[in-house]
Amino acid sequence: MEIIQETVLLSLIAFAGAVIAVVFLSPAVTEMGIVNTVFSFWKNSSIVIITLLLALSGGILSGIYPAFFATSYTGELAMRGNFNLSSSGMKIKKTLLCVQYAISCSLILFIAAIYLQNRMMLQFDPKFDKDRIAIVGLTSDIVKNKGAWIKEELQKYPEIENVAFTSERFGAQDTYCTEGIEYNGTDIPSFLIYVTPDFPEVMGIKMTEGKTFPKTSQGDIIVNRYMKDNYGVELGNIPSMEAEAIGICDNVNFTSMRKSQSAVCFISLPAESGYLSDMFVRLASGYDRTEAVSHIKEIISKVEPEYPTEVLFYDNVAAAQYQRENSFANTMLCFSIIAVVLSLVGVFSMVIFDIQHKRKEIALRKVFGADYTDVLWLGNKPYFFIVLAGFIISIPVAVIAINEYLQGFAMKVNVSWWIFLLVFLFIQVLTAILVVMRYNSLALESPNISLETE
């Protein structure tokens, strides 16, 4: 009962420390997007109570086996032996530490894959000039009545090169207006995006065949390369649309990486058509973002003084598109840090234990010629193999988790072998530093002092 009470008391102390930590860290975690609201002790009282009960249960369960084990020996055997120094005791300690390292390595490998995937998604070339485009959400009425005037006024500023209008917020969503197009007896599910003739020029979309829209184009079509490569669509008349495909453009990436490449048709319409509601502004090279935004808002306010003009850039759009992935990455990063810290705490406690019980052995080794590096290797050797074993166990777990996560993306990052090597070296170095810090004083200590103390 005393042993169980001790573990319960430790659990309660840990619970109290956790509550304090959560209260102080909650604002930072909320800012990272991991949770939506700051933690409140009273508003989240049910969570606090449930966690308290879990802490009590954990304290009881973790104390039962040690209590049973410690009281199963006779008094004589207990006085003669030392479980800490027994082979079974050491095996349990090393096994538990190996499990901790396996969890830590698995989480770090998983978070590395997540960050590589996120970086690839943000840096992927979409085949249009995303760094020079500003997006402004308007209404179809504003574009219909004042679109031509807005374009003319904006082009007077040196920061702005050209303006186009579209029916969809191109590159900022995963779904668009979809219609089945029949071509040579095949039904092609295609995204239809209505644009003003300047749109390919504004976006910097390159043609691989044919030509771009003429200035006075209306009803002409530009299809993406995907339609030709997968459905055999060629330049010329498309009977089902009663229109002509005048150009084939690059496979521009207009959805997130969660979606695979699709067929796209850009259909030209004048701004006055009443179908267009988003404005795309091509900015001059070396533009001043603040000045450009100011000019855009100034012109829109002249048309609709009360209209809430919001100017977006593709870095904002990408952040919004992948907000879920970024939040998940931050969450897993926190878990990884916690797991690594717990592993190092386990190492720290075992190193302290080792030092207490190896002090005489090390002193004798130094008497017989062992030098400073020999002592440090003696301390690091068991932990090197513990980390290695934990890392080996973590590999299949991490691979399965990474593959399962990447199934949600049409375009996946390639997690190279050197990522695994770096994670292994990272954990080994952290562990070695901690062990060296504890063994350093013992390695420098005179063997006479250790032997006299023992």
N, C-alpha and C positions, 0 to 999 in steps of 0.2 A: 504493500500500500504506500509505503514511503517513496518507493521508486516511481510509482504511477503518479503520486502527488507531485513529485518533482517535475516530471515531464509535462503534466497539466499546467503547473505554474510557469514553466518556460514557454509553453504555448500561449498562455494568457499575456505574458510580458511581450512576446512577439506580436500578438494581436494588437495590443495597445500601441506598440511602436508602428505597426502598419497603419493604424487609424491616423496617427499623427503625420506619418509620411504622406498618406493619401491627401490629407487636408492641405498640406503645403505644396505637393506636386500637382494637384488637380488643375490649377490654372494653366500650367505649362502643358499638361497632357491634353487639355481642351484646345489649346492653341495649335497643337500639332494635328488636331482633327481626329484623334483616337476616340474621344467621347464628345458628345454634343453640349453638355452642360457641366459647369463646375460642381464638384462634389459638395453636398451639404449633409452634415451629420444628421440633422433632424428630418430633412426631406427623404433621405435614403436610409431611414432607420431600419426598414425591413432587411436591406442588404447587410447592414451592420449586425443585426441579430443573427441572421443566417450564417454569416462568417464567424461570429462568435461561437455558435454551436458547432461549426465545422472545426474551429480551433480546439474546442474542448474535446470533441470526438477524436481529433488527430492526436492530441496529447495523451488521451487514454489508450488509444490503439498502439501508439509508438512506445508506450511504457510497459505494455503487457508482456511482450516477449523478453525484453531485458530483465523484467522483474521475475518472470518465471525461470529464466536461465540462471540468474544470480542466486536464486533460492533453491535451486535443484541440487546443489552440491552439499556434501556433508561438511561440518565445520572444520574437520581435520584437512580435507582436500582443499577447501577454500583458503586455509592458512598456509598450506604448502605451495599452492599454485598461484599463477598470475595470468588471468585470462587475456590481459592486454598483450602479453608476450607469447601467447600460444599461437600455433599455426592457424587454428580455426578462427581465432579472434582477428588475426591479421588478414585472413582471407575475406572475412566479412567486411572489414574496413576498406580493403582494396576493391572489393566487388561493388560496394556502394559508391565509392569514388569513381569507379569506371563507368557506372550507370550515369552518374552526374555528368561526366565528360561526354558520354554518348549523346545525352540530351543537348548539351551545349553545342557540340559540333554539328548535330543535326539542324538545330535552329539557325546557327550561323551560316551553314551552307544554304539553307532555305532562304534566309534573308538576303544572301548574296545573289541568288538567282532572281529574287524579286526585284532588287535594285538594278541588276543588269537588264532585266526585261523592261523596267520603267525607263531606264536611260535610253535603251534602244527605241522605245516608242516615242520619246520626246525628241530624239535626234534623227529619226528616220526621215529621209528625203521624200516629201510628198509630191514632188514633181511640179510644184508651183512656188512662186516667190513669197513664201509665208512671212519672211522677215520684213517685207516692205508693204504689207497689206493691213489696213485698218477696216474693221467691220462696224457698221452702224445699223441697228435695227430701226426701221421706219414703219410706216403703214402703207398699204397699197394706194390709199387716197393721196397721201403726200407725194409719193413717187409719180402717180398719174397726173396730178395737177401741177407739181412744182419740180419734178425730177430733173427735167432739162435745165431749168434755171439754177437749181442747186449745183449741178455738174458744172455749168458755165462759171458760176461764182467761185467754186472751190478751185478750179483750174487757174484762177488768177493769182493764187498764192504759190510762191516758189517751192514750198514743201510738198505740194500735191501735183502729181503728173497726170493722173487720169481717174475717171470715176465710172463705175458700172453698177447696174442694178440686177438683182436676181430674185427668183421666187423662193429660194431656200438659202438657209445660212450654210453655205458650202464649206465643208471641212470641219463643221462644229457639231455634227450629230451623226448618229448611226443609221437613221432611217430617213428616207425622202419619199416624195411622190413616186409611186411605182406603177408601171403599166406593162402589160404584156404586148410585145411587138412581134408580129408575125413576119418572118423572113425566110423565104424559100421553104415554106411548109413547117418551119420550126417556130415555136412560141418562145420568145426571149424575154424573161423578166428583167425589166430595165428601169433604172432610176431616171426620171425625167426632170431636168432642171432648166427652167426658162430663164434666159439671160438677155441683157442688152448686147448688141453686136460687139461692144468694146470689151466684153468680159474676158476672153482669152488673153487679150493684150494686157489688161489690168492685172490679171493673176500671173502672167508670165508662163502660161501653158503653151508648150511647144507642139507643133504639128509634125507628125511623122509621115503623113500623106495628105494630099489635097491642099486646101487653103483655109484660112480663118474666115470669120464672118466679114462680108463687106459692111461699110458704114451704114448703109440703108437696108441691111438684111432683115427679113421678116419671114419666119417659118422655116428657115434653113436649119440643117442639123449637123452637128459635129459629134461623132461617136468616139468612144475611147478604144484603145488598141485591143482591149480585152474582147470587145464584140467581134473584131475581125479574127483574132486568134482562136476564139472558142466557137464562134457561130458563123464565121465566113462572111461577115458583113463587109461589103465593098462600097466604094464611092459610087454615088448615083442614086436613082430613085428608090425610095422605100414605100411600096404601094400601100401597106397597111396604115401608114401615117400620112399618106398623100403629101409627102415632102421629099426633099433631096438631101442626101448626106454629102456635104461638100468637103468635109475634112475628117481625118482620123488623128486624134491627139494621143499624147502619152497616157499611160495608166496612172492618172493622178490619184493620190491617196486622199479620199474625201470622207472617210469614216475612221473610227478608232481601230486599233490593232485587234480588237475583239471580233471584227468582221472581216471576212475574206473579200478579195477583189470582186467587183460586180460590174455588170454592163451599165454604162452611163450614156445618156443622150442629152447634149446641150442644144436647146431649141431657142433660136433668136426671136426676140420680141422687142418692140419699142417701149420706152419707159411709160408712154401714155396708154399702154394696153390695159392697165388696171390689174395685172396679175403679179406684179413685182413688189416686194416689200422690204428687201434688205439692200443696203448700199455697201459696195466694196470700193475702197479708196486706195489707189496705188500711190505710195509716197516716194519722194525723190531720194536718191542715194545720199546718205549722210544726213537724213532729216532729223529735226528736233521733235521728239515725240510730244513734248508739252505744247509746243507751238502748233503742231498739226491738230492735236485734240482741241485746242482753243479755237482754231479756225473753223473746224467742223461744227463745233457747238454754236459758234457765233452765227454761221449761215443757217443752221436748222432753227435757231431761235427766231430768226427773221421770218421764217415760214410759219412756225408754230411756237409762240413764246412760252407756252406752258408744257411743251412736249419734253418728257424726261429723256434727253439724249444720252445714250451710253455708248462710248467708243471702246471697242474691244480690239485686242491684238492677238495674234495666234499663240503667243506664249500664255495669255490668259485663257484662251480657248482650250489649249492642251491641258492646262492645269485643271480646268473644269471637267474635261472629258475623262481624265484619269484620276479624279479625286478619290474614287473608291479604292483604286489600286495604291495610291499614295497613303491613304489612311491605313490600309491593311499593312503596308510596308512599315509604317511608323509603329503600329501595334506589335508586329513581329520583332522589330528592332528592340522595343522595350523588353519583350520576353527573352530575347537573346542576351541582352545585357544582364538581366536578372539571373539567367541560367549560368552565365559565365562567372558572375560574382559568387553564386552559390558553390560552384565548383572550386573556385579559388579559396573560399572560406573553408571548404573541406580539406583542401591541400594544406592550408595554413594550420588547421588543427592537427592534422597528421604529422606535419613537420615538427611542430612543438613536441608532440608525443615522441617522435623518432629521436629528437635531440636529447630528450631526457633519458632515453634508454640506450642510446648509442654513444653517449659521452665517453664512457670508459673505453669502449672499442676503438673510437677514433683516437683517443690519447695513446693507446697501445700501438695503433698503426703508425702514428707519428713518431713514436719512440723507435720503431723499426724501419723508419725511412720514408714514410708517406709524406708527400708535400702538400701544398695548398690546393692545387688542382685535383689531386687524388681525393682529398676530403670532399671537395665540391661535387666531384663525379659520384662519389659514394652516396651523397645525399640526393643527387638528381636521378641516378640510375633507375630506382624503382618507379619514380613518377614518369619518367620517359616512357616506360613500357605500359604504365597505366593509361597515359594519354593515347598512346598508339593503339591499345586495345579498344578504348572508347571510341576513337576515330574510326577504326575499322568497322565497329558495330554501327556507327552512325551513317556510313556510306549508303547501304541499301535503303535505310529509312529515309534519308535525305533525297535519294534518287526517286523513290516512289512519290514522295510529297511534291518534289519539283515537277515531275511529269504530270501529276494530277493537277497542279496549279496552272501549268502552261497549256493544258487542254482547253482552257477558256479563251485562248488567243489564236487568231488565224495565222499570225506571224510570230514566231517564237525565237527567243534568243538561244544561242548555242552555249551551254555551260561547259567550258573547257576543263580539262583535267587540272590545269594549273590553278584554277579556283580552289579545288580540293586541297592541292598542295599548300597554297597560301593559308588556308584555314588551319590546316594541321600545324604549320610552322608558327602561326599566330598563337595558337593555344599552347604549343610547346614553349615558345619564348616567354609568354606570360607566366607559365608555371615555373620555368627555370629561374626567372627573375625573382619570384617569390621564394623559392627554395634557397637560392644563393643569398638572398637578404637574411634569411634565418640561419644559414650554415656559415656565413662569413665570419662572424665573431668566434664561432667554435673552431673554425679552420685556423684562425689567427692566434687562438688561445694557446698558452704554453701547456704541454702535456702534464707537467708537474702539478699545475693547478687543478686540472681535471682529475688526476689520479688521487690527489690529496682530498678533493671534495668527495669522490666516490668512496 
